[in-house]
């Protein structure tokens, strides 16, 4: 009598429907989280004006005066971010990178995307807590936003942490754009993937520069011409 070895069926919602969840994870990284990231970097660019206290305060006031702002934040930011972060950690736990055996760029990107995702999640949670909930309530006192952020940036360790966080967020998003196009069948040929990869690199470098320029401006260091 012979026996045939069988592989146990995947258990758990994430495992049983991994195709759906991975597509949703990829999609939420671009919409709405990617869209919010663009808006957030653009809003922080207000600090690059010649009247940073007023411009930055007006930007914070405008965003918090939007109708149903709390509902919009929950549906378009916090819920997608929670799913993207939690499922991203689950993917990282199940990941089996082979970059030690095969030093291909794709394998290193596979590994770095998961490492940066975990660090970025920690940074975002810390940043939201310190900027939004700790100390002065910015929705209630929008024109204290500049002084609150400037006080943080006076600490060289916090400034360094911001620069690291901004850089890793920019990489994670730009490489996520590259993976999104491949997963969703947008870049099919090697040439299309290569060209899109260069575009994503430029986007990532642009985001890094814009984010660091805003962070340094709170410290009075200007690497971008003031408007």
C-alpha positions as CSV (number, residue, x, y, z in Angstrom):
1,X,0.0,0.0,0.0
2,X,1.4,3.4,-0.9
3,X,0.6,6.8,0.5
4,X,0.7,10.1,-1.3
5,X,2.0,13.1,0.5
6,X,-0.4,16.1,0.3
7,X,0.3,19.7,1.0
8,X,-2.0,21.2,3.6
9,X,-4.3,23.9,2.2
10,X,-3.3,27.4,3.3
11,X,-5.1,28.5,6.4
12,X,-6.2,32.0,7.4
13,X,-8.0,34.6,5.4
14,X,-4.8,36.2,4.1
15,X,-3.4,32.8,2.9
16,X,-6.6,31.5,1.3
17,X,-7.2,34.7,-0.7
18,X,-3.6,35.9,-1.1
19,X,-4.1,37.0,-4.7
20,X,-6.9,39.4,-3.8
21,X,-5.2,40.7,-0.7
22,X,-1.9,41.3,-2.4
23,X,-3.7,43.2,-5.2
24,X,-5.5,45.3,-2.7
25,X,-2.3,45.9,-0.8
26,X,-0.6,47.0,-4.0
27,X,-3.6,49.3,-4.9
28,X,-3.8,51.0,-1.5
29,X,-0.1,51.8,-1.6
30,X,-0.8,53.9,-4.7
31,X,-4.4,55.0,-4.1
32,X,-5.2,56.6,-1.7
33,X,-1.9,56.4,0.3
34,X,0.3,57.5,-2.6
35,X,-2.1,60.4,-3.4
36,X,-2.0,61.4,0.3
37,X,1.8,61.3,0.2
38,X,1.9,63.7,-2.7
39,X,-0.5,66.0,-0.9
40,X,1.5,65.8,2.3
41,X,4.8,66.7,0.7
42,X,3.1,69.5,-1.3
43,X,1.5,70.9,1.9
44,X,4.8,70.8,3.8
45,X,6.2,72.8,0.9
46,X,4.4,75.8,2.3
47,X,7.3,76.2,4.7
48,X,9.5,77.1,1.8
49,X,7.7,80.4,1.3
50,X,9.0,83.8,2.4
51,X,6.4,83.8,5.2
52,X,6.6,80.2,6.4
53,X,4.8,80.7,9.7
54,X,1.7,82.2,8.0
55,X,1.8,80.0,4.9
56,X,2.3,76.8,6.8
57,X,-0.4,77.8,9.3
58,X,-2.9,78.6,6.5
59,X,-2.2,75.2,5.0
60,X,-2.9,73.4,8.2
61,X,-6.0,75.5,8.8
62,X,-7.3,74.8,5.3
63,X,-6.9,71.1,5.5
64,X,-8.6,70.9,8.9
65,X,-11.5,73.1,7.7
66,X,-12.5,70.6,4.9
67,X,-16.0,69.2,5.3
68,X,-16.2,65.8,7.0
69,X,-12.4,66.0,7.5
70,X,-12.4,63.3,10.2
71,X,-14.4,60.9,8.1
72,X,-12.1,61.5,5.1
73,X,-9.0,60.9,7.2
74,X,-10.4,57.6,8.5
75,X,-11.6,56.3,5.2
76,X,-8.8,57.6,2.9
77,X,-5.8,57.6,5.2
78,X,-6.0,55.7,8.5
79,X,-7.9,52.6,7.4
80,X,-5.9,52.1,4.2
81,X,-2.7,52.8,6.1
82,X,-3.6,50.2,8.8
83,X,-4.4,47.6,6.2
84,X,-1.3,48.3,4.1
85,X,1.0,48.3,7.1
86,X,-0.4,45.2,8.8
87,X,-0.6,43.2,5.6
88,X,2.8,44.4,4.6
89,X,4.2,43.0,7.8
90,X,2.4,39.7,7.2
91,X,4.0,39.6,3.7
92,X,7.4,40.4,5.1
93,X,7.0,37.6,7.7
94,X,6.2,35.1,4.8
95,X,8.9,36.5,2.5
96,X,11.7,34.3,1.4
97,X,14.3,36.6,-0.3
98,X,17.2,34.9,-2.0
99,X,19.4,38.0,-2.5
100,X,22.3,36.2,-0.7
101,X,22.3,33.5,-3.4
102,X,21.3,35.7,-6.4
103,X,22.6,39.2,-6.2
104,X,20.1,40.5,-8.8
105,X,18.6,44.0,-8.4
106,X,15.1,42.6,-8.2
107,X,16.0,40.4,-5.3
108,X,17.6,43.3,-3.4
109,X,14.6,45.5,-4.2
110,X,12.4,42.7,-2.9
111,X,14.3,42.7,0.4
112,X,14.7,46.4,0.8
113,X,11.0,47.0,0.1
114,X,10.1,44.9,3.1
115,X,12.7,46.3,5.4
116,X,11.8,49.9,4.5
117,X,8.1,49.1,4.9
118,X,8.6,48.1,8.5
119,X,10.8,51.1,9.3
120,X,8.4,53.5,7.5
121,X,5.5,52.2,9.5
122,X,7.3,52.9,12.8
123,X,8.2,56.4,11.5
124,X,4.7,57.2,10.4
125,X,3.2,56.1,13.8
126,X,5.8,58.2,15.6
127,X,5.3,61.2,13.4
128,X,1.5,61.1,13.6
129,X,1.6,60.9,17.4
130,X,4.2,63.7,17.9
131,X,2.7,66.0,15.3
132,X,-1.0,65.4,15.7
133,X,-1.7,64.2,19.2
134,X,1.2,65.1,21.5
135,X,1.5,68.7,22.8
136,X,-0.4,71.5,21.1
137,X,-3.5,70.4,19.0
138,X,-2.7,71.7,15.5
139,X,-6.3,71.4,14.3
140,X,-7.3,73.8,17.1
141,X,-4.2,76.0,16.8
142,X,-3.1,75.8,13.2
143,X,-0.8,78.8,13.4
144,X,1.3,77.1,16.0
145,X,2.2,74.3,13.5
146,X,5.4,76.0,12.4
147,X,6.8,76.6,15.8
148,X,5.8,73.0,16.9
149,X,7.7,71.4,14.0
150,X,10.6,73.9,14.2
151,X,11.0,73.0,17.9
152,X,11.3,69.3,16.9
153,X,13.8,70.0,14.2
154,X,16.1,71.8,16.7
155,X,16.9,68.4,18.0
156,X,19.6,67.0,15.7
157,X,18.6,63.4,16.4
158,X,14.9,64.1,15.5
159,X,16.1,65.9,12.3
160,X,18.3,62.9,11.4
161,X,15.3,60.6,12.1
162,X,13.2,62.7,9.8
163,X,15.7,62.6,7.0
164,X,16.0,58.8,7.3
165,X,12.2,58.5,7.4
166,X,11.7,60.8,4.4
167,X,14.3,58.9,2.4
168,X,12.9,55.5,3.1
169,X,9.3,56.6,2.4
170,X,10.4,58.1,-0.9
171,X,12.2,54.8,-1.8
172,X,9.3,52.6,-0.6
173,X,6.7,54.6,-2.6
174,X,8.8,54.9,-5.8
175,X,9.7,51.2,-5.8
176,X,6.1,50.5,-5.0
177,X,5.1,52.4,-8.2
178,X,7.5,50.2,-10.1
179,X,6.1,47.0,-8.7
180,X,2.5,48.2,-9.1
181,X,3.0,48.7,-12.9
182,X,4.5,45.2,-13.2
183,X,1.8,43.4,-11.0
184,X,-1.1,45.1,-12.8
185,X,0.2,44.3,-16.3
186,X,1.0,47.9,-17.2
187,X,4.7,47.3,-18.0
188,X,4.8,44.0,-19.8
189,X,8.0,44.1,-21.7
190,X,11.6,44.3,-20.2
191,X,12.0,47.6,-22.1
192,X,8.9,49.1,-20.6
193,X,9.9,48.0,-17.1
194,X,13.4,49.4,-17.6
195,X,12.1,52.8,-18.7
196,X,9.5,52.9,-16.0
197,X,12.2,52.1,-13.5
198,X,14.1,55.2,-14.5
199,X,11.0,57.3,-14.1
200,X,10.3,55.8,-10.7
201,X,13.9,56.6,-9.7
202,X,13.5,60.2,-10.7
203,X,10.2,60.3,-8.7
204,X,11.9,58.9,-5.6
205,X,14.8,61.3,-5.8
206,X,12.4,64.2,-6.3
207,X,10.3,63.2,-3.2
208,X,13.5,62.8,-1.2
209,X,14.7,66.2,-2.1
210,X,11.4,67.9,-1.5
211,X,10.9,66.3,1.9
212,X,14.4,67.0,3.1
213,X,14.2,70.6,1.8
214,X,11.0,71.1,3.9
215,X,12.5,69.5,7.0
216,X,15.7,71.6,6.8
217,X,13.6,74.8,6.3
218,X,12.1,74.3,9.7
219,X,15.7,74.5,11.0
220,X,16.4,77.6,8.9
221,X,18.5,75.7,6.4
222,X,17.4,76.4,2.8
223,X,18.5,74.1,0.0
224,X,15.6,75.2,-2.1
225,X,15.1,78.9,-3.2
226,X,12.5,80.6,-1.0
227,X,9.4,81.8,-2.9
